[in-house]
Every structure is written in C-alpha cells, then in structure tokens.
Amino acid sequence: MELHEGIDGKNVLTNIETAEMIKYAANSFLATKISYANAVAHLSELTGANGLKVLEAIGLDKESATNSYLPERDTEAHVSPKT
C-alpha cells in the first residue's frame, strides 16, 4: 500500500531554515496578491471597468510573473528594480 502518490513539479532541496522561509514568503506573497486583486476589483467597480479582465490582462504580462522578482546575480540580499 502506497501512502502518497508522486507529485508533478520541481523539487527544491534545501535546509530547514530556507524551507521555513519559503513557506512564510509564499504564504505572505499569496496574501498580498489576493489583497491586490481585491483592491483592483474594488477600483474597477468604482470606475466601471471589468475587474476580471483587468486582472486577466495583468496576468498575461511577463513582468508580473513570479520569476521577474528574482534578484540580480550579483546580490542575494535584495531585488533590483526593473528599468
């Protein structure tokens, strides 16, 4: 009897401290995204815009993707602003 089935996806091997930070950062990032989506929806209602279309279009922008937040190769401490 198998207790778990395989999960498709990338595995990241790390130490416990980094794993904990990943968990906290992912949870807070998700909460921020939800809050932002709610704010966009509210502003869309006030202006007559289609909030779902606004959020859909934002999601198509490659600069809005998670990978655009990776720090520059020279630093690990901060994320450099896009120019």
PAFI-652186 format. One line per field, with one value per atom (N, C-alpha, C): x, z, y; residue number from 1; atom name. Coordinates in Angstrom, 1 decimal, decimal comma. Atoms other than C-alpha are relative to their C-alpha. Layout:
N
east = [X|...]
up = [Z|...]
north = [Y|...]
seq = [NUM|...]
atom = [CA|...]
END
This chain:
83
east = [0,8|0,0|0,9|-0,8|1,4|-0,8|0,6|0,7|-0,2|0,0|1,5|0,2|-0,2|1,3|1,1|-1,0|4,0|-0,7|0,5|3,6|0,8|-0,7|4,4|0,5|-0,5|6,6|1,5|-1,4|10,1|0,2|-0,5|11,8|1,1|-1,0|13,9|0,6|-0,6|16,4|0,7|-0,5|17,3|0,1|-0,1|18,0|-1,3|1,3|15,2|-0,3|0,2|15,7|-0,5|0,5|15,3|-1,4|1,3|12,3|-1,1|0,9|10,6|-0,2|0,1|11,4|-0,8|0,8|10,0|-1,5|1,4|6,8|-0,6|0,5|6,4|-0,1|0,0|7,3|-1,1|1,1|4,9|-1,4|1,3|2,0|-0,2|0,2|2,6|-0,1|0,1|3,1|-1,4|1,4|-0,3|-1,0|0,9|-2,0|0,1|-0,2|-0,5|-0,7|0,6|-1,7|-1,5|1,4|-5,2|-0,5|0,3|-5,3|0,0|-0,2|-4,1|-1,2|1,1|-6,7|-1,3|1,2|-9,4|-0,1|-0,1|-8,2|-0,3|0,2|-8,2|-1,5|1,4|-11,7|-0,9|0,8|-13,0|0,2|-0,2|-11,4|-0,7|0,7|-12,8|-1,5|1,4|-16,3|-0,3|0,2|-15,9|0,1|-0,3|-14,7|-0,8|0,8|-17,0|0,8|-0,8|-14,1|-0,3|0,3|-14,3|1,2|-1,0|-12,2|0,7|-0,5|-11,8|0,9|-0,8|-10,5|1,3|-1,2|-8,1|1,0|-0,8|-6,7|0,6|-0,4|-6,6|1,2|-1,0|-4,6|1,3|-1,2|-2,2|0,8|-0,6|-1,6|0,7|-0,7|-0,5|1,3|-1,3|2,3|1,1|-1,1|5,5|0,8|-0,7|6,9|-0,8|0,8|4,1|0,2|-0,3|5,3|0,9|-0,8|7,0|1,5|-1,5|10,4|0,5|-0,5|10,6|0,5|-0,4|11,2|1,3|-1,3|14,4|1,1|-1,1|17,4|1,0|-1,1|20,2|1,1|-0,9|23,0|1,1|-1,0|25,4|-0,4|0,4|23,3|-1,0|1,0|21,2|-0,9|0,7|20,0|-1,2|1,1|17,6|-0,4|0,4|15,7|0,2|-0,2|16,8|-1,2|1,2|14,1|0,2|-0,1|13,3|0,0|-0,1|14,2|-0,7]
up = [0,0|0,0|0,0|0,0|-1,0|0,8|-0,7|1,3|-0,8|0,8|-1,2|-1,5|1,5|-5,0|-0,3|0,5|-6,9|-0,3|0,3|-7,3|-1,2|1,2|-10,7|0,5|-0,4|-10,2|0,3|-0,2|-9,5|1,5|-1,4|-6,2|0,3|-0,4|-4,3|1,3|-1,2|-1,9|0,7|-0,8|0,9|1,5|-1,4|4,6|0,6|-0,7|7,2|0,1|-0,1|7,7|-1,3|1,3|3,9|-0,3|0,2|3,8|0,7|-0,8|6,6|-0,7|0,7|4,8|-1,3|1,2|1,6|0,3|-0,4|3,4|0,4|-0,5|5,1|-1,2|1,2|1,9|-0,9|1,0|-0,3|0,6|-0,6|2,2|0,0|0,0|2,5|-1,4|1,4|-1,2|-0,5|0,4|-1,8|0,6|-0,6|0,7|-0,6|0,6|-0,9|-1,4|1,3|-4,3|0,1|-0,2|-3,0|0,4|-0,4|-1,3|-1,2|1,1|-4,5|-1,0|0,9|-6,6|0,5|-0,6|-4,2|-0,2|0,2|-4,5|-1,4|1,5|-8,3|-0,3|0,2|-8,2|0,5|-0,6|-5,9|-0,9|0,9|-8,1|-1,3|1,3|-11,2|0,1|-0,2|-9,7|0,0|-0,1|-8,9|-1,3|1,3|-12,4|-1,1|1,1|-14,4|-0,8|0,8|-15,6|0,4|-0,2|-15,9|0,8|-0,9|-12,9|-0,4|0,4|-14,1|-1,3|1,2|-17,5|0,4|-0,4|-15,8|0,7|-0,7|-13,6|-1,0|1,1|-16,6|-0,8|0,8|-18,6|0,8|-0,9|-15,7|0,0|-0,1|-15,5|-1,3|1,3|-19,2|-0,1|0,1|-18,6|0,6|-0,5|-18,3|1,2|-1,1|-15,9|1,3|-1,2|-13,5|0,5|-0,4|-13,3|1,1|-1,2|-10,2|-0,3|0,3|-11,9|-0,2|0,1|-12,5|1,3|-1,3|-8,8|0,5|-0,4|-8,7|0,1|-0,1|-7,5|-1,1|1,0|-9,8|0,4|-0,3|-10,0|1,0|-0,8|-8,1|1,5|-1,4|-4,9|0,4|-0,6|-2,7|1,0|-1,1|-0,3|-0,5|0,4|-2,4|-1,5|1,3|-5,6|-0,7|0,7|-8,1|-0,8|0,8|-9,7|-1,5|1,5|-13,3|-0,6|0,7|-15,7|-1,3]
north = [-1,2|0,0|1,2|-1,2|3,4|1,1|-1,1|6,3|1,3|-1,2|9,0|-0,3|0,1|9,3|1,1|-1,0|11,2|1,3|-1,3|14,9|0,6|-0,6|16,5|1,4|-1,3|19,5|0,0|-0,1|20,7|-0,1|0,2|19,6|1,0|-0,9|22,1|-0,6|0,6|20,5|1,2|-1,2|23,0|-0,4|0,3|23,2|0,4|-0,2|23,6|1,5|-1,5|27,4|0,6|-0,5|28,0|-0,5|0,6|25,7|0,8|-0,8|27,6|1,4|-1,4|31,0|-0,1|0,2|29,6|-0,1|0,2|28,6|1,4|-1,3|32,0|1,0|-0,9|34,0|-0,3|0,4|32,0|0,4|-0,4|32,5|1,5|-1,5|36,2|0,6|-0,4|36,6|-0,3|0,3|34,9|0,9|-1,0|37,1|1,3|-1,3|40,2|0,0|0,1|39,0|0,0|0,0|38,4|1,4|-1,4|41,8|1,0|-0,8|43,4|-0,2|0,3|41,6|0,6|-0,6|42,8|1,5|-1,5|46,4|0,3|-0,2|46,2|-0,2|0,3|44,7|1,2|-1,1|47,5|1,2|-1,1|50,2|-0,1|0,2|48,6|0,2|-0,3|48,7|1,5|-1,5|52,4|0,7|-0,6|53,2|-0,6|0,6|50,9|-1,0|0,9|48,8|-1,5|1,4|45,0|-0,5|0,4|43,9|-1,4|1,3|40,3|0,1|-0,2|41,5|0,7|-0,8|43,9|-1,0|1,0|41,0|-1,0|1,0|38,6|0,6|-0,7|41,2|0,2|-0,1|41,8|-1,3|1,3|38,1|-0,5|0,3|38,0|0,6|-0,7|40,4|-0,8|0,9|38,5|0,7|-0,7|41,2|-0,2|0,3|40,3|-1,4|1,4|36,7|-0,1|0,1|35,5|0,0|0,0|35,0|1,4|-1,3|38,7|0,6|-0,4|39,1|-0,5|0,6|37,1|1,1|-1,0|39,2|-0,2|0,0|40,1|-1,1|1,1|37,5|0,5|-0,5|39,8|0,1|-0,2|40,0|-1,0|0,9|37,8|0,7|-0,7|40,5|0,7|-0,8|42,5|-0,2|0,1|42,7|1,3|-1,3|45,3|0,4|-0,5|47,4|-0,2|0,1|46,8|1,3|-1,3|49,6|-0,1]
seq = [1|1|1|2|2|2|3|3|3|4|4|4|5|5|5|6|6|6|7|7|7|8|8|8|9|9|9|10|10|10|11|11|11|12|12|12|13|13|13|14|14|14|15|15|15|16|16|16|17|17|17|18|18|18|19|19|19|20|20|20|21|21|21|22|22|22|23|23|23|24|24|24|25|25|25|26|26|26|27|27|27|28|28|28|29|29|29|30|30|30|31|31|31|32|32|32|33|33|33|34|34|34|35|35|35|36|36|36|37|37|37|38|38|38|39|39|39|40|40|40|41|41|41|42|42|42|43|43|43|44|44|44|45|45|45|46|46|46|47|47|47|48|48|48|49|49|49|50|50|50|51|51|51|52|52|52|53|53|53|54|54|54|55|55|55|56|56|56|57|57|57|58|58|58|59|59|59|60|60|60|61|61|61|62|62|62|63|63|63|64|64|64|65|65|65|66|66|66|67|67|67|68|68|68|69|69|69|70|70|70|71|71|71|72|72|72|73|73|73|74|74|74|75|75|75|76|76|76|77|77|77|78|78|78|79|79|79|80|80|80|81|81|81|82|82|82|83|83|83]
atom = [N|CA|C|N|CA|C|N|CA|C|N|CA|C|N|CA|C|N|CA|C|N|CA|C|N|CA|C|N|CA|C|N|CA|C|N|CA|C|N|CA|C|N|CA|C|N|CA|C|N|CA|C|N|CA|C|N|CA|C|N|CA|C|N|CA|C|N|CA|C|N|CA|C|N|CA|C|N|CA|C|N|CA|C|N|CA|C|N|CA|C|N|CA|C|N|CA|C|N|CA|C|N|CA|C|N|CA|C|N|CA|C|N|CA|C|N|CA|C|N|CA|C|N|CA|C|N|CA|C|N|CA|C|N|CA|C|N|CA|C|N|CA|C|N|CA|C|N|CA|C|N|CA|C|N|CA|C|N|CA|C|N|CA|C|N|CA|C|N|CA|C|N|CA|C|N|CA|C|N|CA|C|N|CA|C|N|CA|C|N|CA|C|N|CA|C|N|CA|C|N|CA|C|N|CA|C|N|CA|C|N|CA|C|N|CA|C|N|CA|C|N|CA|C|N|CA|C|N|CA|C|N|CA|C|N|CA|C|N|CA|C|N|CA|C|N|CA|C|N|CA|C|N|CA|C|N|CA|C|N|CA|C|N|CA|C|N|CA|C|N|CA|C|N|CA|C|N|CA|C|N|CA|C|N|CA|C|N|CA|C]
END
